[in-house]
Amino acid sequence: MSAPDPGKFRVGLVQMTCSPDPAENLEKAILKTREAAARGAQIVCLQELFRSQYFCRQETAELFDLAETIPGPSTAALGPIAKELGIVLVASLFEKRARGLYHNTAAVLNPEGEIAGLYRKMHIPDDPLYFEKFYFTPGDLGFRNFDTPFGRIGVLVCWDQWYPEGARLTALQGADILFYPTAIGWHPSEKAQYGPQQVDAWQTIQRAHAIANGIFVAAVNRVGFEGPPDQGLEFWGHSFVADPFGVTLAEAGDSSEEILVVECDRARIEEVRRNWPFFRDRRIDAYSSITDRWSTRP
C-alpha cells in the first residue's frame, strides 16, 4: 500500500436525526464517527448541538439542564474515540461555562483524545423558532484556527455562516478548511413557497466564502422533523463540501442520515489563489469602516 499523500486530507461529515434522548444521540454520533473513520475520514465534524434535538425552538429555562461543562461528559466520551481512531473530531456542544453563563461551543479533539481548543459561536440569532439569544452568550474567543496532524482548520457555527467577516478573519489565519456545524431547517408554513430559495441561499453564501478566500468549506446539517406539527422545524440536511473555487465536491440529501467522506487537496488552494489572488489585491488600507455598525461616511 502506498503512503498517504501529505498534501491531502479527508474530512467526514455526519448528518443525522436526533431523538429526545441525549444518551441515544451521543451513541449514534459515536457509531457514525466510527463509520466515517472506517471510510478514511481523518477529520470528522458532527452537526450543531448533536446531543439533543434543537431545543432553541422554545424559551424554557428547564432546558438549560441540557448544558454541560467542557471538559465534561461529552468530551470524556468522545476523546477516547478520537484517540482510538486516530482522528480529529469536531463536536458542537451546549457549554455551561458557569452558573447562568452558557455558550454554543465547538470542541476540537485531537488524535490523542485531548481538547485542542474551543470555538464559541460569535453570531447568535433570534428568529421565530431560533431563540438562541435566550440560551447563548456570544463567543469571546474570537475567530480561531486549530493545527492538527491533517491540516489547519477553522471552525465556525451555523449563524456564523452568513457573515463574510467571520469567514475572512478565520481564513486569514491560514486555515485549509472552514467547518460549519449547523442546525437549519424549514418552518412548516414556509417550505412550499420559500424552501428551494432558502437552501440555495444557504449553500450560495458558504460557497462564496470558499471562493472569496480560496479555501475548502464543509457544512454539516441535521435532518428530520422536530417539534409539534405546526410549530416545529424540518431540518433540510444538504450537508456539503466545497472546494476553493466553490465547486461542490459532495452533497447529502434533504431527508436521510448520511455520512460524507471527501478528500481535500491543499494543492487546489494554491492553484486557485494563484489565478484569483484576492488576498494580494485586498485594500486593507481602506477597510477601517468595516467595524462601524452602520457607515455614515460620505
VENJOHU-V116715 format. One record per helix or strand of 3 or more residues. SS is the DSSP state (H for helix, E for strand). FROM is the first residue (numbers start at 1). TO is the last residue. Records with the same first field share a line. If there is no record, write none. Layout:
# VENJOHU-V116715
SS = FROM-TO, FROM-TO
This chain:
# VENJOHU-V116715
E = 8-15, 43-46, 88-98, 101-109, 115-120, 145-148, 151-157, 177-181, 185-187, 216-220, 223-226, 233-236, 240-242, 248-251, 258-265
H = 22-38, 55-57, 61-66, 73-85, 132-134, 158-162, 164-171, 191-213, 266-275, 278-281, 284-286, 288-291
